[in-house]
C-alpha cells in the first residue's frame, strides 16, 4: 500500500495533525497552519510536549493512510543541523524523506 | 447559572493532554485546570496541606493506572505471589483517602480502572475468579464503588467506556515511553465529555426536555401523505424496527425524569390520531408533556412549548431529521441543544443514547413521575377553563401542602430542587447535599421542605425554605418553589410557615432579602405583592406580632416523622419512643394555635437566637 506522497498530501496530513495539537493549546498559543510556522529552536512555538504530540499525530496518520510505520524523531534526525523540526515546511520535507526510505527498493 | 469551576487533576501518568482538553472544552461549565505533580497521587490525597491544593479547587479528578498506584496489583500483573485480599486492601486504603479528600471539595471524580484492550493479559483465564486480571479489575472497581457509595459528592466515571470507544487506538506506546502519556487523544476527549456531563448534573444544568419532530424522526414517512397505515414503524422491516427502538429508548428516558414534547409541521388531528392509534407506536399521548403541531415556525413553537411547560430553553434538546429545521432552531435559539443527527434512522437510537446532556446525580420519585405530573397539569388547566375565579379553581383542586424538616430521606431531592430552581428562588444558593445538611444543622438555622399534592396528582417535593435566627430577627435565607406549582398560593403557605416559626423562636421580625439574577424576577414579584413591607435594597419584612394569612384554598399539614425531634438550638436528633421532652411532636395534621398565637401540636421548631448571629 505504501507510496510516496506528494507535498500537497503531506501538508494536508500535517495540518490535520496541527489541528489536533491546537485543540490542546490555549487559543493564544495555537500555531498557524502555514509552511513558515516555526516549531522548535529560537522563536519556536511548541514545547517538548507539543512536539511529541504533533509527531505522534503525524505518525498515526501516515500509518493509517500509507500503511507504513515510521519514527520521525530518531537519533539521526534529532542530531541534524539544521533541524528538520525547525518549521512546518522543513518537517514536511523530512516526512517525505522518511517515507521514501521506507519504500521497497 | 454557575459557569466556571476550578479543577485539580491528580494522576500517576502525564495528564497534561487531558488537562488541556478539559480547559479548552467550550461546553459549560468552563473549567480552569491545575495538574498535580506527577506520580504523587497518594501524597496529594493524604495531605490537605499539600501544595497541589493551594489554589483551593472546587473539583478534583483522580485518574490512575492500577499497576502504578497499587504495588500489590503490579505484583499480580508480574505473576508474583500476592493474594486478592492484599490487593483489595490497597483499594480500600485508596478509597479512604479519596473519601477524606472529598470533604474539602464540592465534587470529586475518580476514573475506574480499565484493561488495555490491545494486550491479552490472561486469555482464556482472564475471568477465573481470583486469578484472572479481568476478574480482579472488576472486583477492584466494585469495591471502590461500594466504599465511596456513601459520599454524595464523589462520582466514579467509567474509563472502560472511554478506552472501549477508542478500541485499538486507545493506548499509545509511543506517547507512553516518550512522554508517560498512556492514551491517545480520543480517550481524553471522551473523559472530558463525561466529566463535563457529570458537572452539569451536579450543577442542575442537565437537559430535561426532548422536543421531537414526527415525520422521519419518530416514524418513517410523512403521515399527511401516506396516512397512518403507510408509516414505517415496527414490524419486521429494519427501518420500522429502528424507529420503534428509538421510541422505546425515548420512553426509557422518561422513566429517568426526562420529558418529551413534539414540535411538528403537520395537521394536528392527523398526527395525534397516528400517535393514539398506530399499533406499533411505543409512545402514546400521555408520554408527551406537550406539543405544538401546526404549520408555524418551529423555533417559535418551541419557545411556546417550553413556556407552557415552565422550562427554560437551556433545558431543551431538539431532535429533527431535517437539517434545515435544525439549523433554523440552532440559529434562532442558541440555548437549545440541537445535536448533529444521523441521516440513517438505523443510527437514531445510538445517537440519542450517546448524548452527554442528561446526567443527574440522583433520581427521585418526582423525577420518575415528571411526565405524569405534566399530564395532570393538562387536566388542571382543563379544569381551570371550566371554573370561574382563580381561588375557585384552586379550591376545586383540594391542594394539600405538607411541611417537613430537612432530613436524610428528603436531602437528595431537596438539594436537587435548590440547585435546579431558577425562577422562584430568593438567594439562588447552590449547595451540595453535604453542604445543605451541614448548614441546616447549625444552631439557629433550619431548612424545611414542602410537598404539594392535589386531587389530580402528587407534585412531590417542590418547595424549600430556610431560616436563620439572629438576635430578634429571623432571616429567610432560601425561599424556593418549583415552577410546577408556582402561582397556586403555595408561596403564601410557605411564607406563613416561616412567620410562625420565627415567632416561636422569639424573633420579632422576619426579613427576606431578594438577590436578583437573570431569571428570578418572579420571586421578586411574589415578595412585592405578598404583604411583606418593602425596604431598601430588595429587603422585605414582616412583624411577627401579626399573623400572615394562610390562603383558605390550601390545607397545610406537617409530616409525621417518627424518631425525629428538634433540639432547642436547632440540632437534630433521634427521640425515644416515649416522646420528646422538648415539646416537638410531629404528629399534627391541623394548623391549630394556642394562646398567644403559638403553634400547638405542630412540628414546632424551637429555635434560639445565637448572639451575634450565624454567618
Interface residues (C-beta under 8 A of the other chain):
Chain A: X20 X23 X24 X25 X26 X27 X49 X52 X53 X56 X57 X59 X60
Chain B: X14 X16 X17 X20 X21 X23 X24 X169 X172 X174 X175 X178 X179 X181 X184 X185
